[in-house]
């Protein structure tokens, strides 16, 4: 599963890339990210910046808990 970290003024989101359905320009230079089966997220950056971040992505590997 590929995740991407999307920053928001209200907090950050770690989103599964396959669950992103669409992008739309939001207010104040932000972007709305449409999620499959959910409400859109308002994130920091233009559509182009967010699209590039989704395309290049940030893979998060699961790490075992220390014992």
HELIX and SHEET records of a PDB file:
HELIX    1   1 UNK A   17  UNK A   19  5                                   3    
HELIX    2   2 UNK A   47  UNK A   56  1                                  10    
SHEET    1   A 2 UNK A   3  UNK A   6  0                                        
SHEET    2   A 2 UNK A  13  UNK A  16 -1                                        
SHEET    1   B 3 UNK A  20  UNK A  25  0                                        
SHEET    2   B 3 UNK A  30  UNK A  35 -1                                        
SHEET    3   B 3 UNK A  41  UNK A  44 -1                                        
END                                                                             
